[in-house]
Amino acid sequence: MSAITTLDKSAVLARAREAIDTRTRFVETLFDAATDAAAAHSAVADAREAAATADAAFEKAYRDTLAAGWTAAELKAAGLPTPAAPRRPGRRSNPRRSKATTPTVATPADTAPTDGAAVDEQATA
């Protein structure tokens, strides 16, 4: 009699389905995390757009207030903020570093002592 005939088909299929279900749960978790990340990135983009719109409205209101005869000093004395200076695109706050050189990897021949005396000197140092 072969070993396969002693196995219970239902039990084998149940174990296989359980293994597939376990692996599928990982994919489900991955999908949910990707969906959450996409939603968060979308919310950030929406918030940036809303902030840019609000900044533009604030800058226009400030210019209009100055045009109506108020001075920047008067507005500052009243406790009102001034619009932030516009950021210039393309400038980095930290300059780029030059490309790092590829580190050299020592080969065993480079690191092996040439004679036994070198090993003794390193051990006593």
Backbone as CSV, one residue per row, in Angstrom:
resi,resn,N_x,N_y,N_z,CA_x,CA_y,CA_z,C_x,C_y,C_z
1,MET,0.849,-1.163,0.000,0.000,0.000,0.000,0.897,1.229,0.000
2,SER,0.553,2.233,-0.797,1.386,3.436,-0.874,1.010,4.385,0.245
3,ALA,1.900,5.327,0.512,1.706,6.290,1.594,0.550,7.232,1.295
4,ILE,0.277,7.491,0.030,-0.782,8.440,-0.336,-2.155,7.906,0.010
5,THR,-2.327,6.620,-0.030,-3.648,6.067,0.262,-3.976,6.140,1.746
6,THR,-2.981,6.345,2.597,-3.251,6.439,4.033,-3.578,7.869,4.457
7,LEU,-3.429,8.825,3.583,-3.725,10.225,3.909,-5.210,10.513,3.718
8,ASP,-5.692,11.416,4.530,-7.074,11.859,4.412,-7.090,13.072,3.485
9,LYS,-7.749,12.951,2.359,-7.787,14.016,1.360,-8.342,15.306,1.945
10,SER,-9.374,15.230,2.733,-9.979,16.418,3.330,-8.999,17.135,4.248
11,ALA,-8.242,16.377,5.026,-7.272,16.972,5.946,-6.150,17.660,5.180
12,VAL,-5.675,17.027,4.118,-4.603,17.608,3.306,-5.088,18.902,2.652
13,LEU,-6.272,18.871,2.087,-6.810,20.074,1.443,-7.071,21.178,2.462
14,ALA,-7.515,20.805,3.662,-7.748,21.806,4.709,-6.437,22.485,5.100
15,ARG,-5.342,21.695,5.229,-4.039,22.294,5.557,-3.563,23.191,4.423
16,ALA,-3.774,22.787,3.205,-3.366,23.600,2.059,-4.149,24.913,2.019
17,ARG,-5.459,24.837,2.255,-6.287,26.055,2.266,-5.856,26.997,3.404
18,GLU,-5.530,26.416,4.554,-5.086,27.224,5.690,-3.776,27.944,5.352
19,ALA,-2.861,27.243,4.697,-1.594,27.862,4.306,-1.838,28.993,3.302
20,ILE,-2.726,28.769,2.353,-3.055,29.802,1.368,-3.729,30.985,2.053
21,ASP,-4.640,30.709,2.980,-5.325,31.788,3.709,-4.337,32.620,4.508
22,THR,-3.363,31.964,5.140,-2.351,32.689,5.905,-1.556,33.613,4.988
23,ARG,-1.138,33.105,3.855,-0.375,33.923,2.901,-1.247,35.041,2.340
24,THR,-2.521,34.749,2.110,-3.435,35.755,1.571,-3.647,36.886,2.564
25,ARG,-3.659,36.573,3.849,-3.812,37.628,4.863,-2.669,38.630,4.787
26,PHE,-1.458,38.182,4.477,-0.332,39.101,4.308,-0.567,40.039,3.125
27,VAL,-1.086,39.509,2.044,-1.383,40.331,0.869,-2.483,41.323,1.203
28,GLU,-3.484,40.888,1.957,-4.570,41.781,2.361,-4.029,42.926,3.228
29,THR,-3.145,42.598,4.168,-2.538,43.618,5.018,-1.705,44.580,4.182
30,LEU,-0.953,44.054,3.234,-0.152,44.891,2.337,-1.043,45.818,1.521
31,PHE,-2.132,45.290,1.001,-3.066,46.094,0.211,-3.654,47.216,1.058
32,ASP,-4.081,46.887,2.277,-4.659,47.895,3.168,-3.647,48.986,3.505
33,ALA,-2.407,48.586,3.766,-1.363,49.569,4.081,-1.082,50.470,2.879
34,ALA,-1.050,49.901,1.686,-0.824,50.695,0.475,-1.977,51.664,0.250
35,THR,-3.192,51.222,0.498,-4.368,52.087,0.356,-4.312,53.231,1.360
36,ASP,-3.960,52.923,2.613,-3.843,53.955,3.644,-2.750,54.961,3.293
37,ALA,-1.624,54.472,2.793,-0.521,55.364,2.418,-0.942,56.273,1.269
38,ALA,-1.633,55.723,0.281,-2.091,56.536,-0.850,-3.065,57.612,-0.380
39,ALA,-3.967,57.252,0.532,-4.923,58.229,1.063,-4.197,59.322,1.845
40,ALA,-3.185,58.940,2.622,-2.423,59.927,3.395,-1.672,60.871,2.460
41,HIS,-1.071,60.338,1.419,-0.350,61.185,0.457,-1.316,62.123,-0.268
42,SER,-2.487,61.631,-0.570,-3.501,62.464,-1.203,-3.932,63.595,-0.265
43,ALA,-4.103,63.263,1.018,-4.483,64.280,2.005,-3.390,65.331,2.149
44,VAL,-2.140,64.900,2.105,-1.023,65.846,2.185,-1.041,66.771,0.971
45,ALA,-1.267,66.208,-0.199,-1.317,67.030,-1.416,-2.473,68.027,-1.334
46,ASP,-3.617,67.571,-0.853,-4.770,68.473,-0.700,-4.462,69.573,0.311
47,ALA,-3.809,69.205,1.417,-3.463,70.198,2.441,-2.460,71.208,1.901
48,ARG,-1.484,70.753,1.126,-0.511,71.687,0.530,-1.213,72.650,-0.417
49,GLU,-2.140,72.129,-1.197,-2.883,72.988,-2.127,-3.724,74.009,-1.357
50,ALA,-4.390,73.558,-0.291,-5.202,74.470,0.520,-4.322,75.518,1.192
51,ALA,-3.145,75.119,1.664,-2.224,76.070,2.299,-1.725,77.088,1.284
52,ALA,-1.420,76.643,0.078,-0.964,77.578,-0.961,-2.063,78.572,-1.315
53,THR,-3.286,78.089,-1.397,-4.422,78.974,-1.687,-4.611,79.982,-0.555
54,ALA,-4.532,79.515,0.679,-4.686,80.404,1.837,-3.546,81.422,1.900
55,ASP,-2.326,80.983,1.610,-1.186,81.906,1.596,-1.371,82.988,0.544
56,ALA,-1.847,82.591,-0.641,-2.066,83.573,-1.707,-3.139,84.582,-1.300
57,ALA,-4.214,84.107,-0.668,-5.274,85.011,-0.206,-4.741,85.941,0.878
58,PHE,-3.914,85.418,1.778,-3.331,86.228,2.842,-2.421,87.304,2.256
59,GLU,-1.576,86.918,1.302,-0.679,87.891,0.673,-1.472,88.980,-0.039
60,LYS,-2.557,88.618,-0.736,-3.377,89.607,-1.437,-4.038,90.548,-0.435
61,ALA,-4.573,90.001,0.653,-5.211,90.835,1.670,-4.190,91.790,2.291
62,TYR,-2.984,91.329,2.494,-1.937,92.173,3.062,-1.596,93.314,2.102
63,ARG,-1.416,92.968,0.818,-1.129,94.006,-0.188,-2.274,95.014,-0.272
64,ASP,-3.499,94.493,-0.241,-4.670,95.393,-0.293,-4.702,96.309,0.922
65,THR,-4.337,95.802,2.093,-4.321,96.608,3.308,-3.261,97.705,3.201
66,LEU,-2.099,97.343,2.666,-1.059,98.355,2.452,-1.520,99.400,1.440
67,ALA,-2.196,98.934,0.385,-2.686,99.860,-0.638,-3.767,100.782,-0.075
68,ALA,-4.462,100.355,0.967,-5.518,101.164,1.581,-4.941,102.208,2.536
69,GLY,-3.626,102.228,2.687,-3.008,103.272,3.486,-2.338,102.815,4.766
70,TRP,-2.483,101.591,5.126,-1.807,101.098,6.320,-0.321,100.894,6.006
71,THR,0.532,101.024,7.016,1.950,100.738,6.818,2.261,99.386,7.437
72,ALA,3.360,98.809,6.975,3.782,97.522,7.518,4.070,97.650,9.011
73,ALA,4.643,98.771,9.420,4.948,98.987,10.833,3.663,99.041,11.665
74,GLU,2.636,99.688,11.146,1.362,99.771,11.871,0.733,98.385,12.016
75,LEU,0.782,97.615,10.962,0.209,96.269,11.005,0.990,95.385,11.967
76,LYS,2.316,95.529,11.951,3.149,94.749,12.870,2.867,95.166,14.309
77,ALA,2.739,96.470,14.549,2.449,96.954,15.903,1.097,96.459,16.393
78,ALA,0.180,96.235,15.471,-1.142,95.723,15.832,-1.104,94.216,16.112
79,GLY,0.053,93.606,15.881,0.193,92.171,16.154,-0.116,91.286,14.961
80,LEU,-0.310,91.895,13.796,-0.631,91.100,12.605,0.649,90.560,11.971
81,PRO,0.594,89.361,11.493,1.785,88.782,10.852,1.966,89.342,9.447
82,THR,3.184,89.239,8.964,3.449,89.596,7.572,3.506,88.298,6.775
83,PRO,3.155,88.362,5.515,3.235,87.135,4.702,4.673,86.637,4.627
84,ALA,4.814,85.365,4.572,6.144,84.771,4.431,6.682,85.110,3.052
85,ALA,7.982,85.287,2.980,8.607,85.549,1.688,8.396,84.330,0.800
86,PRO,8.095,84.543,-0.456,7.886,83.386,-1.329,9.167,82.581,-1.459
87,ARG,8.990,81.286,-1.499,10.141,80.400,-1.655,10.521,80.333,-3.106
88,ARG,11.804,80.408,-3.357,12.278,80.310,-4.731,12.426,78.842,-5.087
89,PRO,11.764,78.419,-6.138,11.873,77.000,-6.509,13.273,76.682,-7.016
90,GLY,13.667,75.460,-6.792,14.930,74.997,-7.325,16.110,75.195,-6.390
91,ARG,15.917,75.872,-5.271,17.011,76.065,-4.328,16.862,75.048,-3.209
92,ARG,17.956,74.462,-2.841,17.956,73.480,-1.762,18.469,74.147,-0.499
93,SER,17.886,73.783,0.627,18.365,74.338,1.891,19.740,73.773,2.229
94,ASN,19.991,72.551,1.827,21.302,71.938,2.018,21.900,71.665,0.653
95,PRO,23.080,72.193,0.378,23.658,71.928,-0.943,23.946,70.445,-1.112
96,ARG,23.891,70.011,-2.335,24.168,68.603,-2.606,25.635,68.315,-2.360
97,ARG,25.863,67.160,-1.868,27.236,66.728,-1.681,27.728,66.090,-2.956
98,SER,29.026,66.136,-3.144,29.571,65.480,-4.320,29.401,63.979,-4.151
99,LYS,29.398,63.290,-5.256,29.206,61.846,-5.191,30.356,61.225,-4.410
100,ALA,29.995,60.336,-3.535,31.001,59.647,-2.732,31.747,58.662,-3.612
101,THR,33.015,58.531,-3.342,33.780,57.553,-4.093,33.439,56.175,-3.590
102,THR,33.539,55.215,-4.454,33.247,53.842,-4.082,34.328,53.363,-3.133
103,PRO,33.933,52.879,-1.958,34.960,52.412,-1.018,35.659,51.191,-1.574
104,THR,36.948,51.126,-1.316,37.694,49.966,-1.779,37.534,48.856,-0.758
105,VAL,37.385,47.671,-1.245,37.210,46.512,-0.387,38.517,45.765,-0.356
106,ALA,39.029,45.556,0.839,40.289,44.839,0.980,40.070,43.368,0.686
107,THR,40.985,42.814,-0.058,40.922,41.387,-0.344,41.671,40.647,0.753
108,PRO,41.432,39.368,0.921,42.166,38.629,1.951,43.679,38.737,1.778
109,ALA,44.157,38.855,0.545,45.588,38.982,0.315,46.098,40.322,0.845
110,ASP,45.256,41.371,0.774,45.656,42.689,1.264,45.722,42.725,2.786
111,THR,44.906,41.954,3.446,44.820,42.019,4.904,45.632,40.939,5.595
112,ALA,46.086,39.957,4.856,46.849,38.871,5.466,48.251,39.358,5.798
113,PRO,48.754,39.011,6.974,50.128,39.417,7.306,51.117,38.693,6.408
114,THR,52.223,39.371,6.135,53.210,38.783,5.246,54.112,37.810,5.968
115,ASP,54.245,38.020,7.272,55.022,37.060,8.048,54.456,36.964,9.461
116,GLY,54.920,36.045,10.230,54.410,35.845,11.565,54.717,36.998,12.503
117,ALA,55.772,37.777,12.249,56.158,38.868,13.124,55.101,39.942,13.135
118,ALA,54.476,40.198,12.025,53.449,41.236,11.950,52.253,40.851,12.806
119,VAL,51.930,39.578,12.845,50.811,39.119,13.652,51.140,39.326,15.115
120,ASP,52.348,39.007,15.528,52.765,39.158,16.918,52.746,40.631,17.331
121,GLU,53.190,41.537,16.449,53.218,42.962,16.768,51.787,43.489,16.965
122,GLN,50.854,43.024,16.126,49.479,43.481,16.250,48.847,42.949,17.526
123,ALA,49.188,41.753,17.896,48.594,41.139,19.080,49.073,41.828,20.351
124,THR,50.301,42.323,20.376,50.826,42.951,21.572,50.508,44.434,21.633
125,ALA,50.055,45.008,20.538,49.788,46.445,20.502,48.520,46.811,21.225
